[in-house]
């Protein structure tokens, strides 16, 4: 069998590096979307707690008056 040329060897190394970078980019993108979804859920919870606090404050003020 003929040996692979240096150009072919370099092309294989470049292709492997691009594949690894692409795989990493997909992992980061997936993690980013998960974080984005969790942040949205946390924001909803905070807004709910804010509304509860506002209602409790009103009730407490009425009770003290």
N, C-alpha and C positions, 0 to 999 in steps of 0.2 A: 504494500500500500504506500502511495506517495505521502510524504509528510505534509501537514497543513502549513500553508505559508504564514509568515508573520502577520500579514494583513488579515487573514482569516482568524488567527488567534486573537488579535487585538479587537476585531469586530465582535467576536464571541464575548470577550471581557466587557466591552462597552454595552452590548445587549444585556448581559447579566446585571450590570450596574444600573441600567435604565429600568429593568424589571424590578429590581429591589427598591429603587426610588419610587416607582409607580405603586408598588404594593404598600409602601410606607405612607405615601400620600393618600391612598384610599383608606387606610386605617385612621389617619389623622382626621380625614373628612368625616368618617363615620363617628369618631369620638366627638367631633365638633357638633354634629347634629344631635347627638345624645345629650350633650351639655346644654345645647340651646333649648331642647325640649324640657329638661329638668329645670332650667332657669325660668322658663315660662310657667311651669307648675308652681315653683316657689313663689313667683310674683303673684300668682292667683291666691296662694295661701296667705301671703302678707296682706294683700288687699282685703281678704276676708277677715283677718285678725284686726285690721285697721277699722273696718266697719263695726265689728263687735266691740272694740274699745270705744268708739264714738257712741254707740248705743249705751254701753255701760256707764260712760261718763254722764250722759244725759240723765239716766236713771238715778245715779248717785247725786247729781246736783238737785234733782227734784226731791229726793229723799232728805237732803240736808236743808232745803229751804222750808 
